[in-house]
Amino acid sequence: MLLYLHIPYCDSKCHYCSFNSYVDKFDTRTAYMEALQTQLKYELKRFDVKRQSIESVFIGGGTPSTVHPKLYAPLFAQIAPHLSTGAEITTEANPNSASEVWLKGMKVLGVNRVSFGVQSFDTDKLKALGRAHTSDQAKASIIAARNLGFEHISLDLIYNYKGDTRALLLSDITQAFSLSIDHISAYELTIEDGTKFSATPELRQENETLAFFVADEITKRGFAHYEISNFGQYQSTHNKGYWELKDYMGVGAGAVGFLTDTRFYPQAGIEDYIADPTKVSTEKLSTDELLTERIFLGLRSTIGIDSALFPDSMRQKANLLLAEGKLILKENIFYNPNYFLSDELALFILG
């Protein structure tokens, strides 16, 4: 079982960001972190944690590094009795707010993996994306994390922003690998409604070859491509748990939880959430909907799809793709050798 904690505070709103985050509600942080404790207590009972331990924790946002470690301490005390041995505990962090003091405080609490929102080491691109940090800050924060002894360090990169070239992306990748990291998440820029970029959709360039270029440059440096956007010498337990459709608690405003066949949605507004952190709406998924999720998730990652899950009609389509070399079958598991075709393959099987 997994645990996700959502921190909805940000120093600034990136131009592409559609996540549930706020730049003007910092006065609510203490009350919000107390509300997380209330919901967590509720979820621990709902998910019957006595039966299964928590194998990974992920603190995301928003920007977790905008909240002082002392406000996290009660949450970690709640979680500690339920953690499996060697549990992966990740926090996201932005270089401008992840000071050495903050990083040290989180490590003392038990965090053993940090994922830095770097996005690029190019000054002009960082400004264009609305990032609040500099290239030097990104490098300094990663070096500080390594010096403090974090076991695993990841960073995010974005590609296919207008003007991205092979030379720029190669520079980003080269600089990333000059640091002591063991994981990279490389995301193609998407422009969603409600973001600053939604008024200028042309800022996303259509260049499919850059996706393959980025993947090739990362993998040839020794990182396995284990999901369409994720590469690593170390493969995140939490990431893989989502793709395997494991149960996960979603704690925080706008978080999402999943148990067996049901999704849980806490309130998204910070004030509403603080007022009633256990008010959670639900969505029950049908057998067909769960199978659809397994197909999409399995084809975009090393998880694959158990052939026994396919009804005859889908199995026949999967066999056609197998004959064309678009799928691989090993020990009755279908795998996709080209993640960038995953959606098309899934739609063909499901169609």
Secondary structure, 3 states (H helix, E strand, C coil): CEEEEEECECCCCCCCCCCCCECCCHHHHHHHHHHHHHHHHHHHHHCCCCCCCEEEEEEEECCHHHCCHHHHHHHHHHHHHHEEEEEEEEEEECCCCCCHHHHHHHHHHCCCEEEEEEECCCHHHHHHHCCCCCHHHHHHHHHHHHHHCCCEEEEEEEECECCCCHHHHHHHHHHHHCCCCCEEEEEECCCCCCCHHHHCHHHECCCHHHHHHHHHHHHCCCCEEEECCEEECCCCHHHHHHHCCCCEEEECCCCCEEECCEEEEECCCHHHHHHCCCCEEEEECCHHHHHHHHHHHHHCECCCEEHHHCCHHHHHHHHHHHHCCCCEEECCEEECCCHHHHHHHHHHHHC
